[in-house]
Amino acid sequence: MNKIVREHYPVANLPEDLREGLAAGATVRVVLEVEEATSFVAKAKLETWAQNYWALKPEDRKPMSSEELAQQMQLLREADRTPISTEQAVADIRVLRDEWDKE
């Protein structure tokens, strides 16, 4: 993750919306982190992994090791996937089930 840190940064140099509520002569610590790139890269890695995994025949798919599972969990966190409620998950599954029943 890219990160820029500026210690003792003058409040006067901040954009107006960030200066609000701060004393004019004060200094602040400014931390800038690029999140979108990390999230984008993590999402791309997850999509690539999923495509490769599901492209395999079921008998060729191997269980994930604990290390691989930990890596996937980390990617999910970095991808900033918003968790859904149980009710929403059930509703989504019912919609899919109904689509399959129509075929």
Buried (B, 14 or more C-beta within 10 A) or exposed (E): EEEEEEEEBEBEEBEEEEBEEEEEEEBBEBEEEEEEEBBBBBBEBBEEBEEEEEEEEEEEEEEEEEEEEEBBEEBBEBBEEEEEEEEEEEEEEEEEEEEEEEE
